[in-house]
């Protein structure tokens, strides 16, 4: 089967995050099982990679440019929904999986090109959809959490099969020196402001803030200015090898401010038995489960500080929660092989459904 993943957002090396990591893992699984995978994504045009892509697109006078940076074809365009026909002609997919940004115009364009459609619901930012999902007649749906499935069911009356973000444990499981309390993605939405307050209240504990979504120069400068007086916070650039981050992490801090659809970093940390202290927002409590502590985002600062200090200072409590985190990471719902069987069955159903409609 040839599968096209389509999104209106960027893709590595230009842009990375939880959605891109999960997509890459699914693409790798498809290839391992003898299928083909490709991606349709937005072109940002930044840096040397973007500059070369822009030049190639202009030279060839095409609506998109194709590369194989991640090990499979990626079609990049300024407006991916306008390049859907180009991507279909190039990659000839049997089915498309549309995700997140501009899902509706992308889905409509792919359906118009005769491609069966599966929509993977990975956040609850309805304004990013670019339209009403009910316009995508005959599409099948996957949601990354029970929270996400309930939210879309309530808003659009659709039913979705729940498949949490797919994770390859070997890419994240590592011994850890336990040097830091780590926050990944220091954006306001991810709880940056609260993380700073916690770090300020715990001057004896070293904190590590790691870039995930690209930080523009002015944004980075603001972060550096805020953390400079604290003395116990280190800011690091994003990395493609998260073992280098989790290998120094004792506690993962996830005080997210927005309605997280899941919370992939919690599941990644659990692979190494790292407890998570996170907020009760969206599907994040589903991701943390027994492998950490869940607090209301607006809980008193003292409660957040107490949760972090307990896991930092009490080795017996730490080992107890660490073991729970490791066990939670090994649950059936997160087993990559089981997830792939469910995922592929939905792709196959979409293909069969389209074939019956055409008959």
C-alpha positions as CSV (number, residue, x, y, z in Angstrom):
1,X,0.0,0.0,0.0
2,X,1.2,3.5,-0.8
3,X,0.3,6.0,2.0
4,X,0.5,9.8,1.9
5,X,0.6,11.8,5.1
6,X,-0.6,15.3,4.5
7,X,-0.5,18.4,6.7
8,X,-0.5,22.2,6.2
9,X,2.4,22.4,8.6
10,X,6.1,21.9,8.1
11,X,8.2,18.8,8.3
12,X,11.8,18.0,9.3
13,X,14.3,19.4,8.9
14,X,12.4,22.7,8.7
15,X,9.9,22.0,11.5
16,X,9.6,19.4,14.2
17,X,7.3,18.4,17.0
18,X,5.2,15.6,18.4
19,X,3.1,15.3,15.2
20,X,6.1,15.1,13.0
21,X,7.8,12.5,15.3
22,X,4.7,10.3,15.3
23,X,4.3,10.6,11.6
24,X,7.9,9.6,11.0
25,X,7.5,6.6,13.2
26,X,4.3,5.5,11.3
27,X,6.2,6.0,8.0
28,X,9.0,3.8,9.2
29,X,6.6,1.1,10.3
30,X,4.9,1.1,6.9
31,X,8.2,0.8,5.2
32,X,9.3,-2.0,7.5
33,X,6.1,-3.9,6.6
34,X,6.8,-3.6,2.9
35,X,4.6,-0.6,2.1
36,X,5.5,2.9,0.8
37,X,5.1,6.2,2.7
38,X,5.3,9.8,1.6
39,X,4.5,13.2,3.1
40,X,2.9,16.4,1.8
41,X,3.9,19.3,3.9
42,X,4.4,23.1,4.0
43,X,7.6,24.6,2.7
44,X,9.0,27.3,5.0
45,X,11.9,28.2,2.9
46,X,14.3,29.1,5.8
47,X,17.9,28.2,6.1
48,X,20.1,26.4,3.6
49,X,17.6,23.6,3.1
50,X,14.8,26.0,2.4
51,X,16.9,28.1,0.1
52,X,17.8,25.1,-2.0
53,X,14.2,23.9,-2.1
54,X,13.0,27.4,-3.2
55,X,15.6,27.5,-5.9
56,X,14.7,24.1,-7.2
57,X,10.9,24.9,-7.2
58,X,11.5,28.1,-9.1
59,X,13.9,26.4,-11.6
60,X,11.5,23.6,-12.3
61,X,8.5,25.9,-12.3
62,X,6.5,23.4,-10.2
63,X,3.9,24.1,-7.4
64,X,6.0,21.9,-5.1
65,X,9.4,20.4,-4.6
66,X,10.3,16.8,-3.7
67,X,13.1,15.6,-1.4
68,X,13.9,12.4,0.5
69,X,15.4,14.0,3.6
70,X,13.8,11.6,6.2
71,X,14.4,8.5,4.0
72,X,11.1,8.7,2.0
73,X,9.6,11.3,-0.4
74,X,8.4,14.6,1.0
75,X,6.5,17.0,-1.2
76,X,6.8,20.5,0.1
77,X,4.8,23.5,-1.1
78,X,4.0,27.0,0.1
79,X,0.3,25.9,0.2
80,X,0.1,22.1,0.4
81,X,-3.6,22.0,-0.3
82,X,-2.9,23.6,-3.7
83,X,-0.2,21.0,-4.4
84,X,-2.4,18.0,-3.5
85,X,-2.9,17.1,-7.2
86,X,0.9,17.3,-7.8
87,X,1.6,15.1,-4.8
88,X,-1.0,12.5,-6.0
89,X,0.5,12.5,-9.5
90,X,4.1,12.1,-8.1
91,X,3.4,9.5,-5.4
92,X,0.2,7.8,-6.5
93,X,-1.1,7.0,-3.0
94,X,-3.7,4.4,-2.3
95,X,-4.8,6.3,0.8
96,X,-4.1,9.6,2.5
97,X,-3.8,10.4,6.2
98,X,-4.6,14.1,6.8
99,X,-3.4,15.7,10.0
100,X,-3.8,19.1,11.9
101,X,-3.3,22.3,10.0
102,X,-5.7,22.9,7.0
103,X,-7.0,19.3,7.3
104,X,-10.3,20.3,5.5
105,X,-8.9,21.9,2.4
106,X,-6.3,19.2,2.2
107,X,-8.8,16.5,2.6
108,X,-11.2,18.0,0.0
109,X,-8.3,18.3,-2.5
110,X,-7.2,14.7,-2.0
111,X,-10.7,13.4,-2.2
112,X,-11.3,15.3,-5.4
113,X,-8.2,13.6,-6.8
114,X,-9.8,10.2,-6.0
115,X,-7.8,9.3,-2.9
116,X,-9.5,7.6,0.1
117,X,-9.2,9.7,3.3
118,X,-8.3,9.1,6.9
119,X,-8.2,12.1,9.2
120,X,-5.8,11.7,12.2
121,X,-7.1,14.1,14.9
122,X,-4.0,15.2,16.9
123,X,-5.1,18.5,18.5
124,X,-8.3,20.3,19.4
125,X,-7.5,23.6,17.7
126,X,-10.7,23.7,15.5
127,X,-9.6,27.0,13.9
128,X,-6.6,25.2,12.4
129,X,-8.8,22.8,10.4
130,X,-9.6,25.4,7.7
131,X,-13.3,24.4,7.5
132,X,-15.9,21.9,8.8
133,X,-14.8,18.3,9.0
134,X,-18.4,17.3,8.0
135,X,-17.5,18.4,4.5
136,X,-15.1,15.4,4.2
137,X,-17.8,12.9,3.4
138,X,-16.8,9.2,3.8
139,X,-13.6,10.1,5.7
140,X,-12.6,7.8,8.5
141,X,-11.1,9.2,11.8
142,X,-8.4,8.4,14.3
143,X,-7.9,10.4,17.5
144,X,-4.8,10.4,19.6
145,X,-6.6,10.3,22.9
146,X,-10.0,9.6,24.5
147,X,-10.2,13.3,25.2
148,X,-9.6,14.2,21.6
149,X,-12.2,11.7,20.4
150,X,-14.8,13.0,22.9
151,X,-14.1,16.6,21.9
152,X,-14.6,16.0,18.2
153,X,-17.5,13.8,18.7
154,X,-19.2,16.5,20.7
155,X,-18.4,19.3,18.2
156,X,-18.8,17.5,14.9
157,X,-20.8,14.3,15.7
158,X,-18.0,12.0,14.3
159,X,-16.6,8.8,15.7
160,X,-12.9,8.2,15.9
161,X,-10.8,5.2,16.7
162,X,-8.3,6.1,19.5
163,X,-4.6,5.4,18.8
164,X,-2.2,7.2,21.1
165,X,0.9,8.7,19.5
166,X,3.1,6.0,18.2
167,X,6.5,5.8,19.8
168,X,9.6,3.7,19.2
169,X,10.8,3.0,22.7
170,X,14.4,2.2,21.5
171,X,14.7,5.9,20.4
172,X,13.9,7.2,23.9
173,X,14.8,4.5,26.5
174,X,18.1,5.4,28.2
175,X,19.8,5.3,31.6
176,X,19.7,8.8,33.1
177,X,22.1,10.7,35.3
178,X,19.1,12.6,36.8
179,X,20.8,16.0,36.6
180,X,17.8,18.1,35.7
181,X,14.1,18.8,36.0
182,X,13.4,19.2,32.3
183,X,10.8,21.3,30.4
184,X,10.6,20.6,26.6
185,X,9.3,23.3,24.4
186,X,9.5,26.6,26.4
187,X,6.5,28.3,24.9
188,X,3.7,30.0,26.9
189,X,1.2,27.4,25.7
190,X,3.4,24.7,27.2
191,X,3.6,26.4,30.6
192,X,6.9,28.3,30.3
193,X,5.7,31.0,32.7
194,X,4.7,28.5,35.4
195,X,8.0,26.5,34.8
196,X,10.0,29.7,35.5
197,X,8.0,30.4,38.7
198,X,8.7,26.8,39.9
199,X,12.4,27.1,39.0
200,X,12.6,30.4,40.9
201,X,11.1,28.8,44.0
202,X,13.6,25.9,43.8
203,X,17.0,27.6,43.5
204,X,18.7,24.4,44.7
205,X,17.4,22.3,41.8
206,X,18.9,22.6,38.3
207,X,16.3,23.0,35.4
208,X,16.8,22.3,31.7
209,X,14.6,24.0,29.1
210,X,14.9,22.4,25.7
211,X,13.7,24.0,22.4
212,X,11.3,21.9,20.3
213,X,9.3,24.3,18.2
214,X,11.8,26.6,16.6
215,X,12.5,29.7,18.7
216,X,12.9,32.8,16.6
217,X,15.8,35.1,17.7
218,X,13.6,37.6,19.5
219,X,11.7,34.9,21.3
220,X,15.0,33.2,22.4
221,X,16.3,36.6,23.6
222,X,13.2,37.1,25.7
223,X,13.6,33.6,27.3
224,X,17.3,34.2,28.0
225,X,16.5,37.5,29.6
226,X,13.8,36.0,31.8
227,X,15.9,33.0,33.0
228,X,19.3,34.8,33.4
229,X,18.6,36.1,36.9
230,X,17.7,32.6,38.2
231,X,21.0,31.0,37.8
232,X,19.6,27.4,37.9
233,X,18.0,27.2,34.4
234,X,19.9,26.1,31.3
235,X,18.4,26.7,27.8
236,X,19.4,24.3,25.0
237,X,18.7,24.0,21.3
238,X,16.4,21.4,19.9
239,X,17.9,18.0,19.1
240,X,17.0,15.0,16.9
241,X,18.4,12.6,19.6
242,X,16.1,12.9,22.6
243,X,18.2,10.4,24.5
244,X,20.7,13.2,25.1
245,X,17.9,15.0,26.9
246,X,16.2,12.2,28.8
247,X,19.6,10.8,29.6
248,X,20.1,13.8,32.0
249,X,16.5,14.1,33.2
250,X,15.3,13.1,36.7
251,X,11.8,14.7,36.3
252,X,9.9,15.9,33.3
253,X,8.0,19.1,33.9
254,X,4.8,19.5,31.7
255,X,2.8,22.3,33.1
256,X,0.9,22.9,29.9
257,X,-1.5,25.8,29.8
258,X,-3.5,24.8,26.8
259,X,-5.7,21.8,26.1
260,X,-3.1,19.2,25.2
261,X,-4.6,16.5,23.0
262,X,-2.1,14.0,24.5
263,X,1.3,14.9,25.7
264,X,3.9,12.9,23.7
265,X,6.8,14.0,25.8
266,X,5.3,12.3,28.9
267,X,5.1,9.0,27.0
268,X,8.7,9.4,25.8
269,X,10.0,10.1,29.3
270,X,8.2,7.1,30.7
271,X,10.2,4.9,28.4
272,X,13.2,5.7,30.6
273,X,11.2,5.5,33.9
274,X,11.2,9.3,34.2
275,X,8.2,10.6,36.3
276,X,6.2,13.5,35.0
277,X,4.8,16.5,36.9
278,X,2.1,17.9,34.6
279,X,-1.1,19.8,34.4
280,X,-4.7,18.6,34.2
281,X,-5.3,19.9,30.7
282,X,-6.9,18.0,27.9
283,X,-5.5,14.5,27.3
284,X,-2.3,15.1,29.2
285,X,-3.6,13.2,32.3
286,X,-4.2,10.2,30.0
287,X,-0.5,10.4,28.9
288,X,0.8,10.8,32.5
289,X,-1.4,8.2,34.2
290,X,0.2,6.7,37.3
291,X,3.7,7.7,36.0
292,X,3.8,11.0,37.7
293,X,1.8,13.8,39.4
294,X,-1.1,15.7,37.8
295,X,-2.1,19.1,39.1
296,X,-4.5,21.8,38.1
297,X,-2.6,24.4,36.1
298,X,-4.0,27.1,38.4
299,X,-3.1,25.2,41.6
300,X,-1.1,27.1,44.1
301,X,2.6,27.4,43.2
302,X,3.4,25.7,46.5
303,X,1.7,22.6,45.3
304,X,3.8,22.4,42.1
305,X,6.9,23.1,44.1
306,X,6.1,20.4,46.6
307,X,5.5,17.8,43.9
308,X,8.8,18.6,42.2
309,X,10.7,18.6,45.5
310,X,9.2,15.3,46.7
311,X,10.4,13.5,43.6
312,X,13.7,15.3,43.6
313,X,14.6,14.6,47.2
314,X,12.8,11.4,48.2
315,X,14.5,8.5,46.5
316,X,12.0,5.9,47.8
317,X,9.1,7.9,46.3
318,X,11.0,8.5,43.2
319,X,11.7,4.8,42.6
320,X,8.1,4.0,43.2
321,X,6.8,6.5,40.7
322,X,9.6,5.7,38.2
323,X,8.6,2.0,38.2
324,X,5.0,3.0,37.6
325,X,6.1,5.2,34.7
326,X,8.1,2.4,33.2
327,X,5.2,0.0,33.5
328,X,2.8,2.5,32.1
329,X,5.0,2.9,29.0
330,X,4.8,-0.8,28.4
331,X,1.0,-1.0,28.4
332,X,-0.8,-2.6,25.5
333,X,-2.3,0.7,24.2
334,X,1.3,2.0,23.6
335,X,2.6,-1.2,22.0
336,X,3.9,-0.1,18.6
337,X,3.0,-3.4,16.9
338,X,-0.5,-3.4,18.2
339,X,-1.0,0.2,17.3
340,X,0.2,-0.4,13.7
341,X,-2.2,-3.3,13.3
342,X,-5.1,-1.0,14.3
343,X,-3.7,1.9,12.2
344,X,-3.3,-0.3,9.1
345,X,-6.7,-1.8,9.4
346,X,-8.3,1.6,9.3
347,X,-6.3,2.5,6.1
348,X,-7.4,-0.7,4.5
349,X,-11.0,0.0,5.5
350,X,-10.8,3.4,3.8
351,X,-9.4,1.8,0.6
352,X,-12.1,-0.9,0.6
353,X,-14.8,1.6,1.3
354,X,-13.8,3.8,-1.6
355,X,-13.6,0.8,-3.9
356,X,-17.2,-0.2,-3.0
357,X,-18.4,3.4,-3.6
358,X,-16.7,3.4,-7.1
359,X,-18.2,0.0,-8.0
